[in-house]
Amino acid sequence: MVKRVWVQGPIAIDTVVYLEKFPTPGTFMNSTKTVERTGGTSANVALGLSTTKVETNFVGYLGDDENGKKLRKVLDESQIRKSIITEIDGPTSHALILVDDKAERTIISMTTPYLRELRMDNVPFSEPDIVAFILWREEFIGDLQRAEKSGCLTVVGAAALVDANVLHANLVLGSISDIPSGINPENHLDRFDEIVLTDGLNGAHYFSKQKKLHQSAFSVQAVDVTGAGDAFICGYLTGLANQLDPDTCLLLASQWAASSVQVNSSIPPAFELVRKEWGIELPL
């Protein structure tokens, strides 16, 4: 049985500026290209995941402005089954992304974040759904506990590792850059069943009480790494929803991340494109 997934978190407008190199103070330069596109970590994950056979639902917030209208249209026209959107008294999230000739990016938030005000009181999750809090905030404790009491499989972002108020979640899934240096994930396996952390070109690491795994990053020609982490999460959740083993989840996630850096997009490429590139034979 393929599990239903609820992805909670931000959706945003990304203004992406491609540069020959990152600017230094006091200099002037022209962009090689500037584009506006859909972004926001959680929305990226949900939009990518929805291109598989996994029933995908999204919980987020939007402002009552032109950017909010654009993003509602994106969600309505996507393969996401249900979008539960909170209207906030403020602007829709907007980020400026600078991408250099080495495909590295710097992200600058241009609006006040309202993620801490996001709640899941009206979300009808139930056993055996997967509920994923992609960007963890301490205010989500109540929703996390309600998901666990409902029998759902819970996924939290890497920041939950250093939140002592999180007493349990099934899986930590995120980037090692989201936690302070010196944190040993294995010291937190009393609170989390499994921990998966990406580490850029160093690949990804899996920890549980039973075993440790490492998945190398694939060597590809990168043009934009903006959505690499989101694509990895998307791939891992796809494997998790299909109840695949951790080795296969890591492989699928790394393949999807490698496909994503080869295109100019914040949203992970559709699964069929990933399937064709890597010859994936799993019925996902």
WOFEN-V160761 format. One record per backbone hydrogen bond with DSSP energy under -0.5 kcal/mol. CO is the residue of the C=O (numbers start at 1). NH is the residue of the N-H. E is the energy in kcal/mol with one decimal. If there is no record, write none. Layout:
((CO	NH	E) (CO	NH	E))
This chain:
((4	130	-2.9) (5	7	-0.5) (5	57	-2.2) (6	8	-0.5) (6	132	-3.2) (7	59	-2.7) (8	134	-1.1) (10	43	-2.1) (12	14	-0.5) (12	39	-3.2) (13	15	-0.5) (13	95	-2.6) (14	16	-0.7) (14	37	-2.6) (15	17	-0.5) (15	97	-2.9) (16	18	-0.6) (16	35	-2.4) (17	99	-2.6) (18	32	-2.9) (18	33	-1.1) (20	101	-0.6) (24	27	-1.8) (33	18	-3.2) (35	16	-3.1) (37	14	-3.6) (39	12	-2.6) (40	44	-2.9) (41	45	-2.1) (42	46	-2.7) (43	47	-3.0) (44	48	-2.1) (45	49	-3.0) (46	50	-2.1) (48	51	-1.6) (49	52	-1.8) (54	56	-0.6) (55	5	-2.6) (56	81	-2.7) (56	82	-0.7) (57	7	-2.8) (58	84	-2.9) (59	9	-2.6) (60	86	-2.6) (62	88	-2.0) (63	65	-1.5) (65	69	-2.0) (66	70	-2.2) (67	71	-2.2) (68	72	-2.1) (69	73	-1.8) (70	74	-1.7) (71	75	-2.3) (72	76	-2.7) (73	77	-1.9) (74	78	-0.5) (75	78	-1.0) (82	58	-2.5) (82	84	-0.5) (83	85	-0.7) (84	60	-1.8) (86	62	-2.1) (86	88	-0.5) (88	64	-0.6) (88	90	-1.8) (93	13	-2.2) (94	110	-3.0) (95	15	-3.1) (95	97	-0.5) (96	108	-3.1) (97	17	-3.3) (97	99	-0.5) (98	106	-2.1) (99	19	-3.4) (100	103	-1.9) (103	225	-2.2) (104	100	-2.3) (106	98	-2.7) (108	96	-3.1) (114	117	-1.8) (115	118	-1.6) (120	123	-1.8) (122	124	-0.6) (123	125	-1.6) (126	129	-3.0) (129	153	-2.8) (130	6	-2.9) (130	132	-0.5) (131	133	-0.6) (131	155	-2.5) (132	8	-2.7) (132	134	-1.0) (133	157	-1.4) (134	136	-0.7) (137	140	-2.2) (138	141	-1.5) (140	144	-2.7) (141	145	-2.6) (142	146	-2.1) (143	147	-2.3) (144	148	-2.2) (145	149	-2.5) (146	150	-1.4) (147	152	-2.4) (148	151	-1.6) (150	127	-1.0) (152	154	-0.6) (153	131	-2.5) (154	170	-0.5) (154	171	-1.7) (155	133	-3.2) (156	173	-2.5) (157	160	-1.9) (158	161	-2.1) (159	162	-1.1) (160	163	-1.3) (162	164	-0.8) (163	166	-1.9) (165	167	-1.1) (169	193	-1.3) (170	194	-1.4) (171	156	-2.6) (172	196	-2.9) (174	198	-2.3) (175	178	-1.7) (176	179	-1.3) (180	183	-1.3) (183	185	-0.7) (184	187	-1.9) (185	188	-2.2) (186	189	-1.0) (188	191	-1.6) (188	192	-1.5) (191	169	-1.3) (193	209	-0.5) (194	172	-2.0) (195	207	-2.5) (196	174	-1.9) (197	205	-2.8) (198	176	-2.8) (199	202	-2.3) (200	203	-1.8) (203	199	-2.9) (204	215	-2.7) (205	197	-2.3) (206	213	-2.1) (207	195	-2.3) (211	208	-1.7) (213	206	-2.5) (214	216	-0.5) (215	204	-2.5) (218	220	-0.8) (220	222	-0.9) (225	228	-1.6) (227	231	-2.6) (228	232	-2.2) (229	233	-2.2) (230	234	-2.5) (231	235	-2.5) (232	236	-2.7) (233	237	-2.7) (234	238	-1.8) (235	239	-2.0) (236	240	-2.5) (237	241	-2.8) (238	242	-1.4) (239	244	-2.7) (240	243	-1.5) (241	3	-2.6) (245	249	-2.3) (246	250	-2.6) (247	251	-2.1) (248	252	-2.7) (249	253	-2.5) (250	254	-2.4) (251	255	-2.3) (252	256	-2.3) (253	257	-2.2) (254	258	-2.2) (255	259	-2.0) (256	260	-2.0) (257	261	-1.5) (259	262	-1.0) (260	263	-1.5) (261	223	-3.3) (261	224	-1.8) (263	265	-1.5) (265	227	-0.6) (270	273	-1.0) (270	274	-1.5) (271	275	-3.2) (272	276	-2.1) (273	277	-2.1) (274	278	-2.2) (275	279	-1.3) (275	280	-1.5) (282	284	-2.2) (284	53	-2.8))
